Amino acid sequence: MLEADNRPWGRWEEYLNEPGYRVKRLIIHVGKRFSLQRHKKRSEHWVIVRGTGKVTINDETRVITAGDRVFIGVGDLHRLENTGAEFLVVIETQMGICLEEDIIRIEDDWGRS
């Protein structure tokens, strides 16, 4: 593991960070969700490996479960929520310019901007 950070919604762990791409594991706690957000410089591809939840991309919300794949394009408004009874675990591959600072929060349960 290269880096990790605990967040109010759970935790992320970084395993690869190369020019043009980055790979993380996201662990979302039961009943939690991360901010409604977008990125200007990267897209994301998520593979759901454990749990169930809801994903919102732009104006569409759908249920996701282990084995599902989700693509978030550059600029897409998105959010992930754990609606199940166990951790929601996601492998995230970011493509583009992959900086933590490239998070534009629209709504946040914890008042972060």
C-alpha positions as CSV (number, residue, x, y, z in Angstrom):
1,M,0.0,0.0,0.0
2,L,1.4,3.4,-1.0
3,E,-1.0,5.7,1.0
4,A,-4.3,5.5,2.9
5,D,-6.8,7.9,4.5
6,N,-9.7,7.5,6.8
7,R,-12.8,9.6,5.8
8,P,-16.1,10.2,7.5
9,W,-17.7,7.7,5.0
10,G,-15.0,5.0,5.4
11,R,-11.5,4.6,4.0
12,W,-9.4,4.7,0.8
13,E,-6.2,2.8,0.2
14,E,-3.8,3.6,-2.7
15,Y,-2.0,0.6,-4.3
16,L,-0.7,2.0,-7.6
17,N,0.1,5.6,-8.7
18,E,1.7,5.9,-12.1
19,P,1.6,8.7,-14.7
20,G,-1.9,8.7,-16.2
21,Y,-3.5,6.2,-13.8
22,R,-4.0,5.4,-10.1
23,V,-5.6,2.3,-8.4
24,K,-7.4,2.5,-5.0
25,R,-9.6,0.3,-2.8
26,L,-12.6,2.2,-1.4
27,I,-14.3,0.8,1.8
28,I,-17.6,2.5,2.4
29,H,-19.2,1.9,5.9
30,V,-22.8,0.7,6.3
31,G,-25.2,3.5,5.8
32,K,-22.6,6.0,4.6
33,R,-22.0,7.7,1.3
34,F,-19.4,10.0,-0.1
35,S,-20.0,13.5,-1.4
36,L,-21.8,14.2,-4.6
37,Q,-18.8,15.2,-6.7
38,R,-17.1,15.6,-10.1
39,H,-13.6,15.7,-11.4
40,K,-12.2,18.0,-14.1
41,K,-9.0,16.0,-14.9
42,R,-9.9,12.3,-14.5
43,S,-12.3,9.5,-15.2
44,E,-12.9,6.6,-12.9
45,H,-13.8,2.9,-13.4
46,W,-15.2,1.1,-10.4
47,V,-15.5,-2.7,-9.9
48,I,-17.7,-3.6,-7.0
49,V,-16.1,-6.5,-5.1
50,R,-18.2,-6.7,-1.9
51,G,-21.5,-5.5,-0.7
52,T,-24.5,-3.6,-2.1
53,G,-25.3,0.0,-2.6
54,K,-26.5,2.8,-4.9
55,V,-24.5,4.7,-7.4
56,T,-25.6,8.1,-8.8
57,I,-24.2,9.3,-12.1
58,N,-25.6,12.6,-13.3
59,D,-29.4,12.2,-13.3
60,E,-29.4,8.4,-12.9
61,T,-29.4,6.3,-9.7
62,R,-29.1,2.5,-9.7
63,V,-28.5,-0.4,-7.4
64,I,-25.0,-2.0,-7.5
65,T,-23.8,-5.3,-6.1
66,A,-20.6,-7.4,-6.2
67,G,-19.5,-8.0,-9.7
68,D,-20.9,-4.8,-11.2
69,R,-18.8,-2.3,-13.1
70,V,-19.3,1.5,-13.2
71,F,-17.7,4.1,-15.5
72,I,-17.6,7.7,-14.5
73,G,-16.5,10.1,-17.3
74,V,-14.5,13.3,-16.8
75,G,-17.0,15.9,-15.4
76,D,-19.7,13.4,-14.5
77,L,-21.6,14.2,-11.3
78,H,-21.4,11.0,-9.1
79,R,-21.9,9.5,-5.7
80,L,-21.6,6.1,-4.1
81,E,-23.7,5.0,-1.1
82,N,-23.6,1.8,1.0
83,T,-27.2,0.5,1.4
84,G,-26.3,-3.0,2.6
85,A,-25.5,-4.7,5.8
86,E,-21.7,-5.0,5.3
87,F,-18.8,-2.9,4.0
88,L,-19.2,-1.8,0.4
89,V,-15.8,-2.5,-1.2
90,V,-14.8,-1.0,-4.6
91,I,-11.6,-1.2,-6.7
92,E,-11.2,2.2,-8.3
93,T,-9.0,2.9,-11.3
94,Q,-8.5,6.6,-12.0
95,M,-7.4,7.6,-15.5
96,G,-6.0,11.1,-16.4
97,I,-4.4,13.5,-14.0
98,C,-5.1,11.8,-10.7
99,L,-4.8,14.3,-7.9
100,E,-6.9,14.2,-4.6
101,E,-7.3,18.0,-5.1
102,D,-9.4,17.3,-8.2
103,I,-12.6,16.8,-6.2
104,I,-15.4,19.3,-6.7
105,R,-18.0,18.6,-4.0
106,I,-21.5,19.6,-4.8
107,E,-23.2,18.1,-1.7
108,D,-21.5,16.6,1.4
109,D,-23.0,15.1,4.5
110,W,-20.1,16.4,6.6
111,G,-20.0,20.0,5.3
112,R,-16.7,19.6,3.4
113,S,-16.2,21.8,0.3
